Amino acid sequence: MIVSERTYRFSYNAWLTILAVSIPFRIPATVLLILFAMYNIVFFNQLKFTQRRVFFMSLIAAPFILDLLFLWNNTSIAEGIKHGEKRLSLLLLPFFILSQNHRFNTVLILRYYALATTAILSLCLMRFAIIEPELFSKYLNGVDLWEMGYAFARSIKMHAPALNMHVAFVVVINFYYFKEALGQIRKTHVIWRLVFFLISVILLLYINTRLAIVNAFFGIILISLADVRKLKTKGLLKRLVIGVFGFALLSYGFVKVFPYSIEKFSEVTFAHLDKVGKLDSLKNPEASAYNGLVTRLSIWKTSLDVALEHPVIGVGAADGKQAVINKFKATNQQFLAKYKFPVHNQFLDFWIKFGILGLLVVAVYIGLFAYIGFSSRQILCVFFFVLFLTANLVDDFLIRFDGIVFSALWLSIFTKNALDIRRDKAL
């Protein structure tokens, strides 16, 4: 098929934006991924491979390559293939994206992704208020606030921590482009960017997962302090005050409406830390410890024991979760066994499944965001590193569709931009 270079470039930027926006919605995202792959096959003549591009493709695809290398280590080969299939996008996305010879408009992709995601999730929240008026009314009256964000996330078939990871990224992108607009474009545009930033913060606070809120706050400070050497003290303080004050003001208002947030961040999070590995001794662990740090610590303690029993080659991708559940049962941790908790730490999860090589691959994959971000001075990539690293210290997003595609897509886009920056400097 023959199309003009301009049309092809525009369509590719549109594809990447639409894909990024679709990720929280698994079925549409899966369909779009298939169509995106077919689109690239149709225009296969546009793909250009260099040694450096192939090297970075391999690094991004490393978790999927592990599935292939250790396929033999699964009790069931069919189940091993099924687990590997989840991570196939780690191969396809960098293969197609990094091999493009034209430069992407990364600025527009990021900005429209953030605007569209904010708008769509706002509509989803309005829909939630309509289809679940009793729940929404309960929350406004301060009843069962612990359930609030999870119920909304379930209404669009998402896991609250995963959804809030997306939203935290959107909050920081919206703030980044709001900050960039100050004094540079018309006031009406600045106001609209501020409005979208504030709406995304409200969404973040409503879903209300602790780590995402902390990460977003850190991201706002990071963006405010970016290029600090180029700023005068007055300009630096202005940006910092606008970002921090805006976020803090919204947070204060939210806490006034939903006071449970303070309890969640303090008492609930750090309660019963003396019960690590002994959750069944609590009278009602579902109510008192389910969302607490003590549950995570108990899971990690048991998971580490499993990893140390199979430190070199692991137990296989298909058998990792069951190995941990079996350990819960063997150590008489009935509460954890009942709910079949996953590892909730990507480093431990891959160590259990693939041995020491799995641990190394996770470190390289997540660390690649830091390398690309710092080496090419892409501040949003640096923030993504912080966001994805911290998320995977308390959860395991490389076993989830949204975490796999979310990270693979943005890592591929940021890496492609870094390679283009390097090529431009060499010319």
C-alpha positions in Angstrom: 0.0 0.0 0.0 1.3 3.4 -1.0 0.6 6.5 1.2 2.4 9.8 1.5 5.1 10.1 4.1 3.1 12.9 5.8 0.0 10.7 6.1 1.9 7.7 7.4 3.6 9.8 10.1 0.3 11.4 11.2 -1.4 8.0 11.3 1.4 6.5 13.3 1.3 9.2 15.9 -2.5 8.7 16.1 -2.1 4.9 16.5 0.3 5.4 19.4 -2.0 7.9 21.2 -5.1 5.7 20.7 -3.3 2.6 22.0 -2.1 4.5 25.1 -5.5 5.7 25.9 -7.1 2.3 25.4 -4.8 0.4 27.8 -7.1 0.7 30.9 -9.8 -1.1 28.9 -8.6 -4.6 28.2 -10.9 -5.8 25.4 -10.6 -2.6 23.2 -6.9 -2.5 23.9 -6.4 -6.1 22.8 -8.4 -5.5 19.6 -6.4 -2.3 18.9 -3.1 -4.1 19.5 -4.0 -6.8 17.0 -5.0 -4.1 14.5 -1.8 -2.2 15.2 0.3 -5.3 14.5 -1.6 -5.8 11.2 -1.1 -2.2 10.3 2.7 -2.5 10.7 2.7 -5.7 8.7 0.9 -3.9 5.8 3.6 -1.2 5.9 6.5 -3.6 6.6 8.6 -1.7 4.1 8.7 1.2 6.5 10.6 -0.8 9.2 14.3 -0.2 9.4 16.6 -2.2 11.6 20.0 -1.1 13.0 22.2 -2.9 15.5 21.4 -0.3 18.2 17.7 -0.6 17.6 17.7 -4.4 17.8 19.8 -4.2 21.0 17.1 -2.1 22.8 14.3 -4.2 21.3 16.0 -7.2 23.0 16.2 -5.4 26.3 12.5 -4.5 26.3 11.5 -8.0 25.1 13.7 -9.6 27.8 10.8 -10.7 30.1 9.1 -12.4 27.2 12.4 -14.1 26.1 12.6 -15.5 29.6 9.3 -17.2 29.1 10.7 -18.9 26.0 14.0 -19.9 27.6 12.4 -21.4 30.7 9.3 -22.9 29.0 10.7 -26.4 29.8 10.7 -25.6 33.5 6.9 -25.5 33.7 4.9 -28.5 34.9 2.5 -27.9 32.1 4.0 -26.6 28.8 0.6 -25.4 27.7 0.2 -23.2 30.9 3.8 -21.9 30.3 2.8 -20.9 26.8 -0.3 -19.2 28.1 1.8 -17.1 30.6 4.3 -16.3 27.9 1.5 -15.1 25.6 0.6 -12.4 28.1 4.0 -10.9 27.6 4.1 -11.2 23.8 3.5 -7.4 23.5 6.9 -6.9 25.1 8.3 -8.3 21.8 5.8 -6.8 19.3 5.6 -3.2 20.5 9.4 -2.5 20.6 9.8 -4.5 17.3 7.4 -2.3 15.4 8.0 1.1 17.2 11.8 1.2 17.4 12.1 0.1 13.8 10.2 3.2 12.5 12.6 5.4 10.6 10.6 8.6 11.1 10.5 10.7 14.2 7.4 10.6 16.4 5.8 13.7 17.7 6.3 12.6 21.3 5.1 15.9 22.8 1.7 15.6 21.1 1.3 11.9 21.8 1.9 12.5 25.6 -0.4 15.6 25.7 -3.3 14.1 23.8 -3.0 10.8 25.7 -3.3 12.7 29.0 -6.2 14.9 27.9 -8.1 12.0 26.3 -7.6 9.7 29.3 -8.7 12.5 31.7 -11.8 13.1 29.7 -12.7 9.4 29.3 -12.2 8.5 33.0 -14.2 11.6 34.0 -17.1 10.3 31.9 -16.6 6.9 33.5 -16.9 8.5 37.0 -20.1 10.2 35.9 -21.4 6.9 34.6 -20.5 5.3 37.9 -22.5 7.9 39.8 -25.5 7.1 37.6 -25.3 3.3 37.6 -24.3 3.0 41.3 -26.2 5.9 42.9 -26.4 4.2 46.3 -22.6 3.6 46.5 -21.9 7.1 45.3 -24.3 8.5 47.9 -22.7 6.4 50.6 -19.3 7.7 49.8 -20.5 11.3 49.9 -21.9 10.6 53.3 -18.7 9.1 54.5 -19.9 5.4 54.6 -17.7 2.5 53.6 -15.0 4.8 52.2 -12.4 1.9 52.1 -14.3 0.5 49.2 -14.6 3.7 47.2 -11.9 3.6 44.6 -12.0 -0.2 44.2 -15.7 -0.1 43.4 -15.2 2.5 40.7 -12.3 0.6 39.2 -14.3 -2.6 39.1 -17.1 -0.7 37.2 -14.7 -0.4 34.3 -13.2 -3.8 34.9 -9.9 -2.5 36.3 -7.8 -3.2 39.4 -7.7 0.1 41.4 -3.9 0.1 42.0 -3.3 -0.5 38.2 -5.8 2.2 37.2 -4.3 4.7 39.6 -0.8 4.0 38.3 -2.2 5.2 34.9 -3.9 8.2 36.5 -0.7 9.2 38.4 1.2 9.3 35.1 -1.6 11.4 33.6 -1.6 13.8 36.5 2.1 14.5 36.1 1.8 14.8 32.3 -1.0 17.3 32.7 1.0 19.3 35.2 4.1 19.2 32.9 2.2 20.7 30.0 0.4 23.2 32.2 3.8 24.3 33.6 5.2 24.6 30.0 2.3 26.7 29.0 2.7 29.4 31.7 3.7 32.7 30.0 4.0 31.0 26.6 0.5 30.6 25.2 -2.9 32.3 25.5 -4.4 32.5 28.9 -7.5 30.5 27.8 -5.2 27.6 26.9 -3.4 27.8 30.2 -6.8 27.7 32.0 -7.9 24.7 30.1 -4.6 22.9 30.9 -5.1 23.8 34.5 -8.6 22.5 34.5 -7.5 19.1 33.1 -4.7 18.9 35.6 -7.2 19.5 38.5 -9.7 17.0 37.1 -7.0 14.3 36.9 -6.0 15.0 40.5 -9.6 14.6 41.6 -9.7 11.2 39.7 -6.5 10.2 41.4 -7.8 11.1 44.9 -11.1 9.3 44.2 -9.5 6.1 43.3 -7.4 6.7 46.4 -4.5 4.3 46.3 -1.7 5.4 48.6 1.4 4.8 46.5 -0.1 6.5 43.4 -0.9 9.6 45.3 2.6 9.8 46.8 4.1 9.2 43.4 2.0 11.9 41.8 3.0 14.4 44.5 6.7 13.5 43.9 6.2 13.8 40.2 4.8 17.3 40.5 7.8 18.4 42.6 10.2 16.7 40.1 8.6 18.5 37.2 8.6 21.8 39.1 12.3 21.5 39.8 13.3 20.3 36.3 15.8 22.5 34.5 16.5 24.2 37.8 19.7 25.7 36.5 17.9 27.6 33.7 15.4 29.1 36.1 15.7 32.2 38.2 14.8 31.8 41.9 11.5 33.6 41.4 10.4 31.5 38.5 11.4 28.3 40.3 9.4 29.2 43.4 6.4 30.2 41.3 6.3 26.9 39.5 6.9 24.9 42.6 4.2 26.8 44.6 1.6 26.5 41.8 2.1 22.7 41.6 2.4 21.9 45.2 -0.3 24.3 46.4 -2.8 23.1 43.8 -2.2 19.5 44.7 -2.3 20.2 48.4 -5.5 22.3 48.2 -7.3 19.6 46.3 -6.0 17.0 48.7 -7.2 19.0 51.7 -10.6 19.5 50.2 -10.8 15.7 49.5 -9.8 14.8 53.0 -12.6 17.1 54.3 -15.1 15.2 52.2 -13.6 11.8 52.7 -11.8 11.8 56.1 -11.2 8.0 55.9 -8.2 8.9 53.7 -6.2 10.1 56.7 -7.0 6.9 58.6 -6.1 4.8 55.5 -2.7 6.5 55.1 -1.8 6.2 58.8 -3.6 3.7 61.1 -4.7 1.2 58.5 -1.4 1.1 56.6 0.9 0.5 59.6 -1.4 -1.5 61.9 -0.4 -4.9 63.4 3.2 -4.9 62.1 4.0 -7.3 65.0 1.8 -9.9 63.2 4.0 -10.5 60.2 3.5 -14.2 59.2 0.9 -14.6 62.0 -2.2 -12.9 60.4 -4.5 -15.7 61.5 -3.9 -14.7 65.1 -6.0 -11.5 64.4 -9.7 -11.8 65.2 -10.8 -10.6 61.8 -7.8 -10.2 59.4 -10.1 -9.4 56.4 -11.3 -6.2 58.2 -8.1 -5.3 60.1 -5.2 -6.3 57.9 -6.4 -6.9 54.3 -5.1 -3.5 53.0 -2.3 -3.1 55.5 1.4 -3.3 55.1 1.5 -6.3 57.4 -0.2 -8.4 54.8 2.3 -7.4 52.1 5.2 -8.1 54.5 3.7 -11.6 55.3 3.4 -12.4 51.6 7.0 -11.2 50.9 8.4 -13.2 53.8 6.9 -16.4 52.5 7.7 -15.6 48.8 11.4 -15.0 49.7 11.4 -18.4 51.4 10.1 -20.0 48.1 12.7 -18.1 46.1 15.5 -19.2 48.3 14.4 -22.8 47.9 14.8 -22.5 44.1 17.3 -19.7 43.7 19.0 -20.6 40.4 16.3 -21.7 37.9 13.0 -21.0 39.7 9.9 -23.1 39.5 8.5 -21.9 36.2 6.1 -19.1 35.1 3.0 -21.3 35.3 3.9 -22.7 38.8 5.1 -19.6 40.6 1.9 -18.5 42.2 0.9 -22.0 43.2 4.3 -22.5 44.8 3.7 -19.5 47.1 0.1 -20.6 47.9 1.4 -24.1 48.8 3.9 -22.4 51.1 1.1 -20.4 52.8 -0.6 -23.8 53.5 2.6 -25.5 54.6 3.3 -22.7 57.1 -0.3 -22.6 58.3 -1.1 -19.1 57.0 -4.8 -19.9 56.2 -5.8 -16.2 55.6 -3.2 -15.8 52.9 -4.0 -19.3 51.4 -7.7 -18.6 51.4 -7.4 -15.4 49.2 -4.5 -16.9 47.1 -2.5 -13.7 47.2 0.0 -13.2 44.4 3.5 -12.2 45.4 2.9 -8.4 45.1 6.5 -7.7 44.3 7.7 -8.1 40.7 11.4 -8.8 41.6 10.4 -11.6 44.0 7.8 -12.9 41.5 10.3 -13.3 38.7 13.0 -14.7 41.0 10.5 -17.4 42.0 9.5 -18.2 38.4 12.9 -17.8 36.6 15.5 -17.9 39.3 18.3 -15.4 39.6 18.1 -14.5 35.9 14.5 -13.4 36.4 15.6 -11.0 39.2 18.2 -9.5 36.9 15.8 -9.1 33.9 13.3 -7.2 36.0 16.1 -4.9 37.3 17.3 -4.3 33.7 13.8 -3.8 32.3 12.7 -1.2 34.9 16.2 0.3 35.1 16.0 1.0 31.4 13.5 3.7 32.0 16.0 5.5 34.2 18.8 5.1 31.7 16.7 6.4 28.8 15.2 9.2 30.8 18.5 10.5 32.3 20.6 10.0 29.2 18.2 11.8 26.8 16.9 14.2 29.5 13.3 13.1 29.2 11.9 14.1 32.6 8.6 12.2 32.1 10.5 9.0 31.4 12.5 9.6 34.6 9.2 10.0 36.4 7.8 6.8 34.8 10.9 5.0 36.2 10.0 6.1 39.7 6.3 5.3 39.2 6.9 1.8 37.7 9.7 0.9 40.1 7.7 1.7 43.2 4.6 0.1 41.8 6.5 -3.1 41.2 8.0 -3.1 44.7 4.5 -3.5 46.2 2.8 -5.3 43.3 3.6 -7.3 40.2 2.6 -5.5 37.0 4.5 -7.7 34.6 2.0 -10.4 35.1 -0.9 -8.1 34.3 -2.1 -7.0 30.8 -2.4 -3.4 31.7 1.1 -3.3 33.4 2.8 -5.2 30.5 1.3 -3.1 27.7 1.5 0.2 29.6 5.2 -0.2 30.3 6.1 -1.7 27.0 4.4 1.0 25.0 5.8 4.0 26.9 9.3 2.4 27.2 9.3 1.9 23.4 8.2 5.4 22.7 10.7 7.0 25.1 13.5 4.8 23.8 12.6 5.7 20.1 12.7 9.4 21.1 16.1 8.9 22.8 17.5 7.1 19.7 16.3 10.0 17.5 17.8 12.6 19.8 21.1 10.7 19.6 20.9 10.4 15.8 20.2 14.2 15.5 23.3 15.0 17.6 25.5 12.7 15.5 24.5 14.5 12.3 
